[in-house]
Amino acid sequence: MKKLTCLALGLVMAVSLAACGTTGGTSQSTGGQNDASSVTGNGSNETETLSGTVNANGSTSMESVVLILKEAFEEMHPDVTVNYTGSGSGAGVTSAIDGTADIGLASRALTEEETAQGAVSNVVAYDGVAVIVNPGNGVEDLTTEQIAQIFTGQVTNWSQLGGADEAIAVYGREAGSGTRGAFEEILGVEDACQYLNEYSSTGDVIGNVASNPGAIGYASLSAVNETVKALKVGGVECSETTILDGTYAIQRPFVMITKQDTQLSPAAQAFLDYAMSADAAGFIAQAGAVPPAQ
């Protein structure tokens, strides 16, 4: 009888231990599955590491914006390299259409002809075109009409505008520049400007205005620095606030261009998605441009 009792107790203990072992194994297996999942910031499971090269080409005015987005994106995805080439907005549109770049860059709206060729506009930011003069210039504020008169050669001396008796040197960008296109279109002076010198980059315009007391030019707000003075236009400063609320008259979009019915590489698509997301807004503002309302 005692033997049967001991045998029964032994069987009960064995079953209990087996049950405990099964419970422990299930817990460990669940934990292993959780550890194997890589969860992204948006809560989706990321099964592969993003890698590859993204080639972006176009607007020099977008340089500050593109480079800060490039740095942030590459930090999140260290196996991705984003290349930026500043060749002007016209070249940026062309490179997107003909496929020589993954993403084209233009600091202006696309034309009907460009969209007809398959170019697709993705607005990542807005920018003011600042009217800049030498810091020593006593003029602080001009109307859009006065600015148009200066650039078309109707006003040639600063004394006509309340400034010093000094000839006005008109500087601008080369034909095909997005900054020039936006500036001339907004003021209604396309193909009528009389430039003393034309430059292939925003940096060159700023540098030459800074070194000439009588000079005037234009530049992206994101590129303006302390070496030049941005004039008020119609009493309104060129700032992020006045661009966002629409009170500053001379402004334009910053556009990343893709081609219709053409699939981007995973890396290029991810970079474009990031540039247009709320996560990029702070970096865009830091670069001096205005992110679109989300």
Residue pairs with C-beta under 8 A, 6 or more apart in sequence:
37 45
38 45
38 46
38 47
39 45
39 46
40 46
41 279
49 77
49 79
50 77
50 79
50 80
50 266
50 267
50 270
51 77
51 79
51 80
51 267
52 79
52 80
52 81
52 265
52 266
52 267
52 268
53 80
53 81
53 82
53 83
53 267
54 80
54 81
54 82
54 83
54 102
54 103
54 265
54 267
54 268
54 271
55 83
55 85
55 100
55 101
55 102
55 103
56 66
56 70
56 82
56 83
56 84
56 85
56 101
56 102
56 103
56 104
56 105
56 256
56 271
57 84
57 85
57 87
57 91
57 92
57 95
57 100
57 101
57 103
57 104
57 105
58 85
58 86
58 87
58 88
58 89
58 91
58 92
58 93
58 95
58 96
58 101
58 104
58 105
58 106
58 178
58 257
59 86
59 88
59 89
59 92
59 105
59 106
59 107
59 178
59 179
59 254
60 86
60 87
60 88
60 177
60 200
60 201
60 202
60 203
61 89
61 107
61 127
61 178
61 179
61 202
61 219
61 220
61 222
61 223
61 254
62 105
62 107
62 220
62 222
62 254
63 84
63 86
63 202
63 223
64 222
64 223
64 287
64 288
64 289
65 124
65 125
65 222
65 254
65 284
65 287
65 288
65 289
66 82
66 84
66 105
67 84
67 287
68 283
68 284
68 286
68 287
69 82
69 271
69 274
69 275
69 280
69 283
69 284
70 82
70 84
72 274
72 280
72 283
73 80
73 82
73 270
73 271
73 274
73 275
74 80
74 81
74 82
76 274
77 267
77 270
80 267
80 270
80 271
82 271
85 101
86 201
87 95
88 174
88 176
88 177
88 178
88 200
89 105
89 106
89 107
89 108
89 176
89 177
89 178
89 179
89 181
90 176
90 177
90 178
91 176
92 101
92 104
92 105
92 106
92 178
92 257
93 104
93 106
93 110
93 114
93 119
93 257
94 100
94 104
95 101
95 104
96 103
96 104
96 119
96 257
96 258
96 259
97 104
97 114
97 117
97 118
97 119
97 259
99 259
99 262
102 264
102 265
102 268
103 256
103 257
103 258
103 264
103 268
103 271
103 272
104 119
104 256
104 257
104 258
105 254
105 255
105 256
105 257
106 178
106 254
106 255
106 257
107 127
107 178
107 179
107 182
107 220
107 252
107 253
107 254
107 255
108 178
108 179
108 181
108 182
108 185
108 252
108 253
108 255
109 121
109 252
109 253
109 255
110 119
110 121
110 255
110 257
115 121
118 259
118 260
118 261
118 262
119 257
119 258
119 259
119 260
120 257
120 258
120 259
120 260
121 253
121 255
121 257
122 255
122 256
122 257
122 258
122 272
122 275
122 276
123 253
123 254
123 255
123 276
123 292
124 254
124 255
124 256
124 275
124 276
124 280
124 284
124 291
124 292
125 253
125 254
125 284
125 289
125 290
125 291
125 292
126 243
126 244
126 251
126 252
126 253
126 254
126 289
126 290
126 291
126 292
127 220
127 221
127 222
127 243
127 251
127 252
127 253
127 254
127 288
127 289
127 290
128 220
128 221
128 238
128 239
128 242
128 243
128 248
128 250
128 251
129 179
129 182
129 183
129 186
129 218
129 219
129 220
129 221
129 238
129 250
129 251
129 252
130 218
130 219
130 220
130 221
130 224
130 230
130 231
130 238
130 250
131 142
131 147
131 216
131 217
131 218
131 230
131 231
131 233
131 238
131 250
132 205
132 206
132 209
132 216
132 217
132 218
132 219
132 224
132 228
132 229
132 230
132 231
133 139
133 209
133 215
133 216
133 217
133 228
133 229
133 231
134 209
134 210
134 211
134 212
134 213
134 214
134 215
134 228
134 229
135 210
135 226
135 227
135 228
135 229
136 213
137 158
137 163
137 164
137 213
137 214
137 229
138 158
138 162
138 163
138 164
139 158
139 161
139 162
139 163
139 231
140 231
140 232
141 231
141 232
141 233
141 234
141 235
142 150
142 161
142 231
142 232
142 233
143 233
143 234
144 186
144 187
144 233
144 234
144 249
144 250
146 155
146 161
147 187
147 233
148 187
148 188
148 189
149 155
150 161
150 168
150 170
150 216
151 170
151 172
151 184
151 187
151 189
151 192
151 193
151 194
151 195
152 189
152 192
152 193
152 194
153 170
153 194
155 161
155 168
156 167
156 168
157 165
157 166
157 167
157 168
158 164
158 165
158 166
158 167
158 168
158 214
159 165
159 166
166 213
166 214
167 214
168 214
168 215
168 216
169 196
169 197
169 212
169 214
169 215
169 216
170 193
170 194
170 195
170 196
170 215
170 216
170 217
171 195
171 196
171 197
171 198
171 199
171 205
171 208
171 209
171 212
171 215
171 216
171 217
172 180
172 183
172 193
172 195
172 197
172 198
172 199
172 205
172 217
172 218
173 179
173 180
173 198
173 199
173 200
173 201
173 202
173 205
173 218
174 180
174 198
174 199
174 200
175 198
178 252
179 202
179 218
179 219
179 220
179 252
180 218
182 250
182 251
182 252
183 218
183 250
184 190
184 191
184 192
184 193
186 249
186 250
186 251
186 252
187 250
197 208
199 205
199 208
202 219
202 220
202 223
203 223
205 217
205 218
205 219
206 217
206 219
206 223
206 224
206 225
206 227
206 228
207 227
208 215
208 217
209 215
209 216
209 217
209 228
210 227
210 228
218 250
219 228
220 288
220 289
221 230
221 238
221 239
221 240
221 243
221 288
221 289
222 287
222 288
222 289
223 288
224 230
224 238
224 288
230 237
230 238
232 238
233 248
233 249
233 250
234 249
236 242
236 247
236 248
236 249
237 248
238 248
238 250
239 248
240 285
240 288
240 289
240 290
242 248
243 251
243 290
244 290
244 293
254 289
256 272
256 275
256 276
258 264
258 272
263 269
264 272
274 280
278 294
280 291
281 291
281 294
284 290
284 291
285 291
